[in-house]
């Protein structure tokens, strides 16, 4: 009579299948080789242990002041934990790096290279966050910004059914052809969110090329709700593998082996989401051109939040701009690095080095959280902070409510980031788009329907008390 202990002694890990297997073996009187032959179906791959010592990685960041020292220390601490993940073979940290979760979570401005493994947590929920530039020639910047304002959509949720952009058939076919994306909720979100930009640090920027004098429009956003839903599914798949392959790996660093059916399908789903995001940018840019009766003189784009494949190596860039053309099969021009609304968007090119692994920064990054930054401005009204930091610019918030956490002072010094780009060999600036103005979501929560309802209820109560 065998028991669970017998199976464990034979080298099997305890699982839900134990009772069924024990019953089968005992009822059929299996012995010796017959037991091992039957149990072969339950054999699991060996557990992958964490590296005892963190894999070496490149540090392309240094603290310029005391505040940044805490930030850099936190980034290094989280990378030191993350780089013990079994699949990791290399990594790098960019000058705009900042923590993005518990210790061991890939920081913003981090690049992590893994072998034969896709880590959904390392590309995060904002899959394919990216930037696109369209050259509007000599069009007046204000006219471009006005036309763009009438074409884009910021804030939570998608577009009303009567205001949605056409969902291309080839894109719909791609969603339906992938078993992870063929989900009515994901497809519904993909339709509704096409032509939207979300909230947070996503923006629509208009400026003038220093090199040509042409007006340029740049959009910044990711894959919105459909991408977030894909991320959630990816994390669930990765967690199932983590429990089997590497229980000691942190949940946020769970991975999907590329050489499995799930790995192949997830990789394909990422490419479909990349195509959706590019289409999302194009909808807004093309609609703006159409309103002005113009044609684009040039256009290029790049992701800075994605997974890039080179052979059996997967480069997870969470807030890092790919310089190497091998990472972008549809490369059409140089790369874009925005800093903040009062600074130019940098147009860069560059070579791959052992130091940069083929990447550059993706922006200016933060030294402190949004909440902490707002506290530092608490002695001033939002309007006063806005006036002080955006003087001379046409800055608009789609919600009509100022978001102080997105004003220039919320970000690292653009000058310092550029200096460190030069110091560490992280791309060469070949042009700058000097700021005219931009649109962002703003503090859309301030007048969220549930908050308005609560305020109205409170006001009604107060009025009632006054009458009494």
RAFEN-V979790 format. One record per residue. PSI is psi in whole degrees, 0 to 359 (999 if undefined). NEAR is the number of other ideal C-beta (glycine too) atoms within 8 Angstrom. Layout:
psi->PSI near->NEAR
psi->PSI near->NEAR
This chain:
psi->119 near->3
psi->159 near->8
psi->181 near->7
psi->326 near->8
psi->324 near->6
psi->315 near->8
psi->320 near->14
psi->319 near->10
psi->334 near->6
psi->357 near->9
psi->11 near->4
psi->146 near->11
psi->139 near->5
psi->137 near->7
psi->175 near->7
psi->340 near->4
psi->349 near->7
psi->306 near->10
psi->316 near->7
psi->318 near->7
psi->317 near->12
psi->315 near->12
psi->314 near->8
psi->314 near->10
psi->314 near->11
psi->317 near->9
psi->332 near->6
psi->3 near->6
psi->36 near->5
psi->144 near->8
psi->158 near->5
psi->236 near->5
psi->331 near->5
psi->322 near->8
psi->313 near->12
psi->322 near->9
psi->318 near->7
psi->321 near->11
psi->351 near->12
psi->326 near->7
psi->340 near->5
psi->4 near->9
psi->130 near->6
psi->154 near->7
psi->156 near->5
psi->148 near->4
psi->136 near->7
psi->116 near->8
psi->154 near->7
psi->148 near->9
psi->137 near->11
psi->324 near->4
psi->141 near->5
psi->137 near->11
psi->139 near->11
psi->144 near->5
psi->164 near->12
psi->132 near->10
psi->103 near->7
psi->49 near->12
psi->147 near->13
psi->152 near->5
psi->133 near->9
psi->345 near->6
psi->180 near->6
psi->321 near->6
psi->320 near->8
psi->336 near->11
psi->317 near->9
psi->318 near->9
psi->312 near->14
psi->320 near->12
psi->317 near->8
psi->319 near->11
psi->314 near->16
psi->319 near->10
psi->316 near->9
psi->323 near->15
psi->323 near->14
psi->326 near->9
psi->314 near->11
psi->321 near->17
psi->5 near->14
psi->354 near->12
psi->134 near->14
psi->326 near->9
psi->348 near->11
psi->136 near->14
psi->344 near->8
psi->170 near->10
psi->171 near->15
psi->157 near->15
psi->133 near->16
psi->164 near->18
psi->340 near->15
psi->17 near->15
psi->145 near->15
psi->151 near->13
psi->153 near->10
psi->18 near->9
psi->193 near->6
psi->159 near->5
psi->133 near->6
psi->351 near->9
psi->137 near->14
psi->131 near->13
psi->159 near->15
psi->137 near->12
psi->19 near->17
psi->146 near->20
psi->126 near->14
psi->126 near->16
psi->128 near->13
psi->160 near->16
psi->123 near->9
psi->34 near->9
psi->136 near->11
psi->124 near->15
psi->100 near->18
psi->323 near->13
psi->342 near->13
psi->350 near->13
psi->348 near->14
psi->180 near->11
psi->335 near->7
psi->64 near->10
psi->133 near->18
psi->32 near->14
psi->131 near->13
psi->172 near->16
psi->142 near->12
psi->138 near->14
psi->135 near->16
psi->134 near->12
psi->116 near->13
psi->14 near->15
psi->224 near->8
psi->18 near->6
psi->147 near->10
psi->131 near->6
psi->318 near->13
psi->320 near->9
psi->321 near->9
psi->315 near->15
psi->320 near->16
psi->315 near->8
psi->322 near->11
psi->319 near->14
psi->325 near->11
psi->352 near->6
psi->332 near->10
psi->180 near->13
psi->122 near->10
psi->164 near->15
psi->176 near->10
psi->160 near->5
psi->179 near->5
psi->197 near->12
psi->151 near->12
psi->149 near->5
psi->328 near->6
psi->353 near->4
psi->15 near->6
psi->148 near->13
psi->155 near->8
psi->133 near->4
psi->111 near->10
psi->139 near->7
psi->319 near->6
psi->329 near->6
psi->319 near->13
psi->317 near->10
psi->322 near->8
psi->319 near->11
psi->312 near->14
psi->340 near->9
psi->358 near->6
psi->126 near->12
psi->341 near->5
psi->321 near->11
psi->344 near->15
psi->73 near->9
psi->126 near->9
psi->328 near->5
psi->320 near->7
psi->316 near->12
psi->321 near->14
psi->317 near->8
psi->322 near->13
psi->323 near->14
psi->310 near->10
psi->328 near->13
psi->356 near->13
psi->128 near->15
psi->21 near->13
psi->159 near->15
psi->358 near->13
psi->213 near->12
psi->210 near->8
psi->229 near->6
psi->10 near->7
psi->144 near->12
psi->168 near->13
psi->120 near->16
psi->136 near->15
psi->134 near->15
psi->184 near->14
psi->129 near->11
psi->126 near->14
psi->331 near->8
psi->318 near->7
psi->342 near->6
psi->2 near->6
psi->154 near->11
psi->130 near->16
psi->141 near->14
psi->134 near->14
psi->130 near->16
psi->149 near->14
psi->115 near->13
psi->172 near->13
psi->213 near->13
psi->10 near->15
psi->211 near->13
psi->318 near->10
psi->322 near->15
psi->320 near->16
psi->323 near->12
psi->322 near->12
psi->317 near->16
psi->315 near->13
psi->317 near->9
psi->320 near->10
psi->319 near->14
psi->324 near->11
psi->318 near->8
psi->314 near->12
psi->324 near->15
psi->322 near->10
psi->319 near->8
psi->322 near->14
psi->316 near->13
psi->329 near->7
psi->316 near->7
psi->324 near->11
psi->74 near->10
psi->335 near->6
psi->348 near->5
psi->140 near->14
psi->144 near->10
psi->321 near->8
psi->347 near->9
psi->16 near->14
psi->154 near->14
psi->162 near->15
psi->117 near->15
psi->130 near->11
psi->330 near->12
psi->23 near->5
psi->165 near->9
psi->318 near->5
psi->320 near->10
psi->317 near->12
psi->316 near->9
psi->323 near->11
psi->320 near->14
psi->316 near->11
psi->319 near->9
psi->322 near->13
psi->320 near->15
psi->323 near->8
psi->318 near->13
psi->327 near->15
psi->315 near->13
psi->321 near->10
psi->316 near->15
psi->319 near->16
psi->318 near->11
psi->324 near->11
psi->313 near->15
psi->312 near->13
psi->323 near->9
psi->313 near->11
psi->316 near->15
psi->314 near->14
psi->321 near->8
psi->322 near->11
psi->317 near->14
psi->317 near->12
psi->319 near->7
psi->330 near->9
psi->356 near->11
psi->36 near->4
psi->165 near->8
psi->147 near->4
psi->137 near->10
psi->337 near->7
psi->158 near->8
psi->138 near->11
psi->164 near->10
psi->165 near->12
psi->149 near->11
psi->162 near->13
psi->18 near->14
psi->87 near->15
psi->181 near->13
psi->128 near->12
psi->138 near->10
psi->137 near->8
psi->97 near->7
psi->233 near->4
psi->14 near->5
psi->139 near->10
psi->118 near->14
psi->109 near->15
psi->110 near->14
psi->108 near->17
psi->91 near->16
psi->55 near->16
psi->133 near->15
psi->124 near->15
psi->126 near->14
psi->322 near->15
psi->127 near->8
psi->337 near->5
psi->340 near->6
psi->345 near->9
psi->97 near->10
psi->338 near->3
psi->32 near->4
psi->131 near->6
psi->3 near->6
psi->191 near->7
psi->181 near->9
psi->163 near->13
psi->133 near->16
psi->101 near->13
psi->151 near->12
psi->290 near->13
psi->173 near->12
psi->341 near->14
psi->1 near->8
psi->159 near->10
psi->153 near->10
psi->127 near->17
psi->136 near->12
psi->120 near->12
psi->160 near->15
psi->173 near->8
psi->164 near->12
psi->156 near->4
psi->134 near->8
psi->169 near->7
psi->337 near->4
psi->320 near->9
psi->349 near->16
psi->16 near->14
psi->20 near->10
psi->160 near->15
psi->173 near->15
psi->167 near->17
psi->356 near->12
psi->207 near->14
psi->340 near->13
psi->180 near->16
psi->152 near->12
psi->334 near->9
psi->165 near->8
psi->165 near->6
psi->315 near->8
psi->315 near->7
psi->320 near->8
psi->318 near->14
psi->323 near->10
psi->325 near->7
psi->344 near->7
psi->12 near->11
psi->339 near->6
psi->352 near->3
psi->154 near->8
psi->157 near->5
psi->321 near->9
psi->321 near->7
psi->318 near->8
psi->316 near->14
psi->313 near->12
psi->319 near->8
psi->321 near->8
psi->349 near->10
psi->18 near->12
psi->131 near->6
psi->357 near->3
psi->152 near->11
psi->83 near->10
psi->128 near->10
psi->145 near->10
psi->124 near->13
psi->325 near->14
psi->354 near->12
psi->19 near->5
psi->126 near->10
psi->135 near->11
psi->99 near->11
psi->331 near->12
psi->357 near->9
psi->5 near->9
psi->162 near->14
psi->321 near->10
psi->349 near->8
psi->348 near->11
psi->164 near->11
psi->163 near->12
psi->120 near->7
psi->324 near->11
psi->318 near->6
psi->319 near->10
psi->317 near->16
psi->320 near->11
psi->319 near->8
psi->331 near->13
psi->316 near->13
psi->316 near->7
psi->319 near->6
psi->4 near->10
psi->52 near->8
psi->50 near->14
psi->154 near->14
psi->129 near->6
psi->121 near->10
psi->347 near->8
psi->162 near->11
psi->137 near->11
psi->104 near->15
psi->135 near->9
psi->135 near->13
psi->313 near->12
psi->177 near->13
psi->166 near->14
psi->136 near->13
psi->171 near->16
psi->318 near->14
psi->186 near->12
psi->77 near->9
psi->342 near->14
psi->335 near->6
psi->320 near->8
psi->33 near->8
psi->144 near->8
psi->318 near->5
psi->329 near->6
psi->320 near->10
psi->317 near->9
psi->319 near->8
psi->319 near->8
psi->318 near->8
psi->321 near->8
psi->318 near->8
psi->318 near->8
psi->320 near->8
psi->318 near->8
psi->317 near->8
psi->318 near->8
psi->321 near->8
psi->320 near->8
psi->323 near->7
psi->317 near->6
psi->319 near->5
psi->999 near->4
